[in-house]
């Protein structure tokens, strides 16, 4: 029990030097070999975590904390140079944490926004690396909910090859018709025309029905809009097997 009145405690008494090189940045390869700090009979000593049972009295109750820390604070830089901070409070779509963390292209969160006055409209973009893959994270501000805002996050990795996943789907699915195996191809979202065309041709060769969607259509180059028309007009798509042979504006019989 604390005998001293808390108002007499000086925070400065709890300051101590902690060199950066003494701070563990990454866990040990063998996690149970991490250090274990021991305080017994007024003395401090060190051991390793595998020795913990030796220090516990018989019948001890152990409480395990399985919570995880997530990178909830995201910083975006606008083209004007303004720094916008987005602090994620809770998942909205899906509203389950586990399901939200499993999303691969889109998720929505209720967020607090720092420097909100500088983010009146438009989207924010940030380049990131996830599991060694470069992605572009886009944030779109939605409706205001009290002091917080609905924020939609979207990301795409055009360099990731998903052929293996689609092949496993083909091996397991009972759907025989390729027309019923539709796959949406997102374009104009950090990918090149060559990457978009490769994905379209690969999906068709595997027996899928690709369907092109354009992200921010007004900013899309003409070749991307031509690609969308060629793919999504199925009569045209099968009449002209190669995009290189497609002539925009010409009617195919």
ChimeraX attribute file (.defattr): number of C-alpha atoms within 10 A of each C-alpha:
attribute: neighborCount
match mode: 1-to-1
recipient: residues
	/A:1	3
	/A:2	5
	/A:3	5
	/A:4	8
	/A:5	7
	/A:6	8
	/A:7	6
	/A:8	7
	/A:9	10
	/A:10	9
	/A:11	7
	/A:12	7
	/A:13	7
	/A:14	7
	/A:15	8
	/A:16	7
	/A:17	5
	/A:18	8
	/A:19	7
	/A:20	8
	/A:21	7
	/A:22	7
	/A:23	8
	/A:24	8
	/A:25	8
	/A:26	6
	/A:27	10
	/A:28	11
	/A:29	8
	/A:30	7
	/A:31	11
	/A:32	14
	/A:33	14
	/A:34	14
	/A:35	14
	/A:36	15
	/A:37	12
	/A:38	14
	/A:39	10
	/A:40	8
	/A:41	6
	/A:42	5
	/A:43	7
	/A:44	9
	/A:45	9
	/A:46	10
	/A:47	13
	/A:48	14
	/A:49	14
	/A:50	13
	/A:51	13
	/A:52	13
	/A:53	10
	/A:54	8
	/A:55	9
	/A:56	11
	/A:57	8
	/A:58	8
	/A:59	6
	/A:60	8
	/A:61	8
	/A:62	7
	/A:63	6
	/A:64	6
	/A:65	6
	/A:66	5
	/A:67	6
	/A:68	5
	/A:69	5
	/A:70	7
	/A:71	7
	/A:72	11
	/A:73	13
	/A:74	12
	/A:75	15
	/A:76	18
	/A:77	13
	/A:78	16
	/A:79	9
	/A:80	7
	/A:81	8
	/A:82	12
	/A:83	16
	/A:84	19
	/A:85	17
	/A:86	21
	/A:87	18
	/A:88	21
	/A:89	14
	/A:90	16
	/A:91	20
	/A:92	17
	/A:93	17
	/A:94	16
	/A:95	14
	/A:96	11
	/A:97	12
	/A:98	10
	/A:99	12
	/A:100	18
	/A:101	11
	/A:102	11
	/A:103	12
	/A:104	11
	/A:105	11
	/A:106	16
	/A:107	21
	/A:108	22
	/A:109	22
	/A:110	24
	/A:111	25
	/A:112	20
	/A:113	21
	/A:114	14
	/A:115	12
	/A:116	12
	/A:117	9
	/A:118	12
	/A:119	16
	/A:120	8
	/A:121	10
	/A:122	10
	/A:123	13
	/A:124	18
	/A:125	19
	/A:126	15
	/A:127	11
	/A:128	13
	/A:129	10
	/A:130	8
	/A:131	6
	/A:132	7
	/A:133	11
	/A:134	15
	/A:135	19
	/A:136	17
	/A:137	19
	/A:138	19
	/A:139	20
	/A:140	15
	/A:141	20
	/A:142	14
	/A:143	10
	/A:144	13
	/A:145	11
	/A:146	6
	/A:147	8
	/A:148	16
	/A:149	19
	/A:150	21
	/A:151	24
	/A:152	19
	/A:153	18
	/A:154	18
	/A:155	20
	/A:156	19
	/A:157	17
	/A:158	20
	/A:159	13
	/A:160	10
	/A:161	9
	/A:162	10
	/A:163	13
	/A:164	9
	/A:165	10
	/A:166	15
	/A:167	14
	/A:168	10
	/A:169	12
	/A:170	16
	/A:171	9
	/A:172	9
	/A:173	10
	/A:174	8
	/A:175	11
	/A:176	10
	/A:177	11
	/A:178	13
	/A:179	13
	/A:180	11
	/A:181	15
	/A:182	15
	/A:183	16
	/A:184	11
	/A:185	16
	/A:186	17
	/A:187	25
	/A:188	18
	/A:189	18
	/A:190	16
	/A:191	14
	/A:192	14
	/A:193	15
	/A:194	9
	/A:195	13
	/A:196	19
	/A:197	18
	/A:198	12
	/A:199	19
	/A:200	22
	/A:201	16
	/A:202	14
	/A:203	21
	/A:204	15
	/A:205	10
	/A:206	13
	/A:207	18
	/A:208	20
	/A:209	20
	/A:210	22
	/A:211	19
	/A:212	20
	/A:213	17
	/A:214	17
	/A:215	13
	/A:216	10
	/A:217	13
	/A:218	9
	/A:219	9
	/A:220	14
	/A:221	11
	/A:222	11
	/A:223	11
	/A:224	20
	/A:225	18
	/A:226	15
	/A:227	22
	/A:228	17
	/A:229	16
	/A:230	24
	/A:231	22
	/A:232	15
	/A:233	12
	/A:234	15
	/A:235	12
	/A:236	16
	/A:237	17
	/A:238	11
	/A:239	13
	/A:240	16
	/A:241	13
	/A:242	12
	/A:243	15
	/A:244	7
	/A:245	8
	/A:246	18
	/A:247	12
	/A:248	12
	/A:249	7
	/A:250	7
	/A:251	8
	/A:252	11
	/A:253	6
